[in-house]
Amino acid sequence: MDLEKSIGRNSVVESFLERFKNALLRGEIKPGDQLPTEKEFSQKLGIGRSSLREAMKMLEVLGVVEIRRGDGTYVVEEVNSNSLNPLVFSLLLKSGTTRELVELRYIIEVGYTKIAAEKMTEEDLGEIRRVVSDHKEAIEEEEENLGQYENKFHRLILEATHNPFIIEIGKTVFKLFEHSIQKTSEMVPNLATRHHELILDALEEGSSDQVEDAIYESFEVWRDHVRD
């Protein structure tokens, strides 16, 4: 039976994307793999080439596959940070309250920072110390774009989890808060670095309770600007 005729083109595209996702999860398709040709894929799956082409274009826009002209279609090794991230857009379209946004960031940040405290290396700690020091120096020299230090501080802690799943989800969720975090840092820069020092102290101690207390304190000022 022709799948496209039986369930309709839009459903065929959705069905293909779901099957593709499941194949990735099961390891049947791996990063870097070259996919079958359009003709081979179409015949194997029993779907029209136009529907397959549409699905591939969607995967390309999402940054999941790379279409190399004259060579073929490949699963990317790593999703480009500039690619359209459907989770970010989905979250942005939600009409959540400020409290709900604060709760989201709180549970994400406390969770990954506690894991970082358990798994981070001395090299990780050294890099975090340097960015805190650079941030303080930038404030003294009245540099612009202090938000870059905020972003780097949080990214380094995320990376210190050494867990690719946590890192990717953390980076995605933080896109929701980048503007408000940077704005807070620029409005009360010395308080921002003080909070970073508290979090750094907690990481050095490896204390889960201390991590949570430090993050909670850092939220006191930021949450007033989360919806600005």
Phi and psi in degrees as a GROMACS rama.xvg file:
@    title "Ramachandran Plot"
@    xaxis  label "Phi"
@    yaxis  label "Psi"
@TYPE xy
-75.4659  112.248  ASP-2
-57.8034  -38.4766  LEU-3
-64.8554  -39.4189  GLU-4
-71.6692  -32.5677  LYS-5
-78.1228  -32.1881  SER-6
-123.977  -2.36594  ILE-7
92.4629  150.559  GLY-8
-62.7927  -47.5847  ARG-9
-59.4676  -42.0142  ASN-10
-66.524  -33.5051  SER-11
-63.5276  -45.5287  VAL-12
-60.8528  -46.5079  VAL-13
-62.1548  -40.5073  GLU-14
-64.1825  -41.8394  SER-15
-63.2588  -45.1111  PHE-16
-61.7694  -38.3538  LEU-17
-65.654  -42.5146  GLU-18
-65.3926  -38.1687  ARG-19
-64.1839  -45.0541  PHE-20
-60.2552  -44.4615  LYS-21
-65.2455  -35.6686  ASN-22
-64.9745  -37.1498  ALA-23
-66.0194  -43.755  LEU-24
-63.5901  -35.5144  LEU-25
-83.6423  -6.45276  ARG-26
81.1864  10.78  GLY-27
-72.5977  -29.3439  GLU-28
-120.652  132.252  ILE-29
-122.21  156.591  LYS-30
-54.2949  134.491  PRO-31
91.7405  -12.486  GLY-32
-66.2491  141.646  ASP-33
-88.5978  130.998  GLN-34
-83.9611  158.36  LEU-35
-58.5028  162.074  PRO-36
-65.1618  163.11  THR-37
-56.1066  -42.7362  GLU-38
-65.0623  -45.573  LYS-39
-63.704  -44.8148  GLU-40
-62.8262  -43.7178  PHE-41
-61.1279  -46.047  SER-42
-68.1031  -41.1541  GLN-43
-63.5566  -39.7866  LYS-44
-94.0845  -12.0887  LEU-45
70.2638  36.5638  GLY-46
-124.885  157.946  ILE-47
-67.453  150.247  GLY-48
-67.0415  -30.5863  ARG-49
-67.5592  -39.8355  SER-50
-67.3876  -40.5613  SER-51
-63.246  -41.9562  LEU-52
-62.7503  -40.6911  ARG-53
-64.1275  -43.2039  GLU-54
-64.5162  -40.1948  ALA-55
-65.8233  -36.2019  MET-56
-64.0082  -39.2041  LYS-57
-64.2073  -43.1919  MET-58
-65.3551  -33.3734  LEU-59
-67.9368  -43.6233  GLU-60
-61.8374  -38.1314  VAL-61
-74.7508  -8.18628  LEU-62
81.8047  15.3556  GLY-63
-84.9861  -36.2116  VAL-64
-124.173  158.368  VAL-65
-122.821  122.742  GLU-66
-95.7123  111.976  ILE-67
-100.987  111.51  ARG-68
-58.4283  129.688  ARG-69
78.8514  0.418597  GLY-70
-122.982  -52.3726  ASP-71
148.172  -171.299  GLY-72
-111.972  131.511  THR-73
-124.92  145.613  TYR-74
-74.6279  131.852  VAL-75
-68.2042  153.388  VAL-76
-74.3229  -35.5996  GLU-77
-152.779  137.784  GLU-78
-70.5034  128.992  VAL-79
-64.6074  137.94  ASN-80
-64.8427  -18.4738  SER-81
-88.4059  -3.6265  ASN-82
-70.0952  155.55  SER-83
-67.3234  120.921  LEU-84
-103.314  109.43  ASN-85
-62.7341  -30.144  PRO-86
-66.0175  -41.8914  LEU-87
-60.6887  -47.7424  VAL-88
-65.6022  -36.8235  PHE-89
-62.5001  -43.766  SER-90
-69.1792  -37.8312  LEU-91
-63.4471  -31.1511  LEU-92
-81.6577  -10.4176  LEU-93
-72.1219  142.845  LYS-94
-98.7055  55.1214  SER-95
-74.4243  157.197  GLY-96
-82.0031  166.701  THR-97
-58.1932  -41.226  THR-98
-60.4834  -41.8548  ARG-99
-66.1794  -37.4531  GLU-100
-66.3538  -41.1519  LEU-101
-62.9658  -42.5699  VAL-102
-61.5822  -40.2486  GLU-103
-62.4317  -50.6304  LEU-104
-63.9087  -39.1566  ARG-105
-61.1125  -48.1416  TYR-106
-68.2572  -34.5909  ILE-107
-69.7067  -49.6705  ILE-108
-69.2274  -41.6827  GLU-109
-62.7828  -43.4399  VAL-110
-60.7174  -51.2949  GLY-111
-74.2201  -28.2144  TYR-112
-70.2583  -35.8936  THR-113
-64.7766  -40.3509  LYS-114
-66.9092  -40.2099  ILE-115
-60.0937  -39.0479  ALA-116
-61.5835  -30.4172  ALA-117
-83.8717  -31.5595  GLU-118
-110.948  -11.7295  LYS-119
-68.8601  150.858  MET-120
-96.7871  172.099  THR-121
-62.7963  -34.079  GLU-122
-64.7769  -41.0377  GLU-123
-59.1941  -48.4999  ASP-124
-60.7714  -39.8153  LEU-125
-61.2717  -41.5579  GLY-126
-66.768  -39.069  GLU-127
-67.3524  -40.8935  ILE-128
-59.5058  -41.7459  ARG-129
-64.3624  -40.8664  ARG-130
-69.949  -33.2446  VAL-131
-65.2158  -42.6779  VAL-132
-65.588  -43.0136  SER-133
-63.5516  -36.6482  ASP-134
-63.2257  -46.4628  HIS-135
-62.9903  -40.3042  LYS-136
-66.1556  -38.2215  GLU-137
-64.7787  -35.8972  ALA-138
-66.5009  -43.7931  ILE-139
-62.5787  -34.8428  GLU-140
-90.108  5.6722  GLU-141
55.0499  44.1756  GLU-142
-69.8456  157.734  GLU-143
-92.3679  171.766  GLU-144
56.7133  51.5673  ASN-145
-68.1955  -19.2578  LEU-146
-59.8546  -24.4597  GLY-147
-61.4839  -32.3909  GLN-148
-73.4192  -35.4596  TYR-149
-59.7451  -50.6976  GLU-150
-60.1433  -43.1993  ASN-151
-67.172  -39.3565  LYS-152
-57.3482  -50.6965  PHE-153
-68.2428  -37.2792  HIS-154
-65.0681  -40.4398  ARG-155
-64.601  -38.1886  LEU-156
-66.672  -42.6388  ILE-157
-56.2775  -48.4103  LEU-158
-65.3071  -26.0968  GLU-159
-71.215  -9.60974  ALA-160
-72.6265  -23.4501  THR-161
54.9231  34.2864  HIS-162
-126.205  108.81  ASN-163
-60.7866  -30.0307  PRO-164
-70.1032  -46.3291  PHE-165
-63.6926  -41.1245  ILE-166
-61.1709  -46.6228  ILE-167
-67.0613  -44.9827  GLU-168
-64.6803  -41.7149  ILE-169
-61.5217  -45.471  GLY-170
-62.4477  -38.629  LYS-171
-65.4604  -48.1588  THR-172
-64.4199  -37.025  VAL-173
-68.3998  -16.7166  PHE-174
-61.8403  -26.9306  LYS-175
-68.4797  -26.1622  LEU-176
-112.234  -2.34226  PHE-177
-54.1988  -46.9361  GLU-178
-63.236  -48.5538  HIS-179
-68.1256  -35.0822  SER-180
-66.07  -44.8667  ILE-181
-64.9923  -39.8935  GLN-182
-62.5832  -43.3124  LYS-183
-63.2195  -42.2999  THR-184
-60.8186  -37.8228  SER-185
-76.5301  -29.4972  GLU-186
-78.5641  -39.4015  MET-187
-132.199  65.3922  VAL-188
-58.7796  -41.4111  PRO-189
-67.8751  -33.6598  ASN-190
-69.2104  -36.6927  LEU-191
-61.7788  -45.1695  ALA-192
-68.9153  -33.1681  THR-193
-61.7032  -42.7221  ARG-194
-64.83  -38.8614  HIS-195
-63.0316  -38.2622  HIS-196
-64.3215  -38.5847  GLU-197
-63.3091  -43.2612  LEU-198
-66.1487  -41.6923  ILE-199
-61.2685  -43.0693  LEU-200
-58.6991  -42.0614  ASP-201
-65.5928  -38.6103  ALA-202
-65.5987  -41.0583  LEU-203
-65.713  -33.8055  GLU-204
-78.6842  -21.9436  GLU-205
68.584  27.9925  GLY-206
-99.2221  119.084  SER-207
-63.6332  -42.7289  SER-208
-63.9457  -41.353  ASP-209
-66.5913  -38.157  GLN-210
-59.1106  -49.2052  VAL-211
-63.9488  -42.3662  GLU-212
-63.3951  -41.5256  ASP-213
-65.9021  -41.529  ALA-214
-67.5929  -40.986  ILE-215
-59.8759  -43.1436  TYR-216
-64.3623  -37.8249  GLU-217
-66.3129  -22.1237  SER-218
-78.6603  -17.9461  PHE-219
-55.6236  -42.9497  GLU-220
-86.8827  -44.6735  VAL-221
-56.9133  -40.8624  TRP-222
-65.0148  -18.8268  ARG-223
-72.5339  -16.1698  ASP-224
-114.962  3.09549  HIS-225
-62.3321  -28.8304  VAL-226
-106.324  5.80571  ARG-227
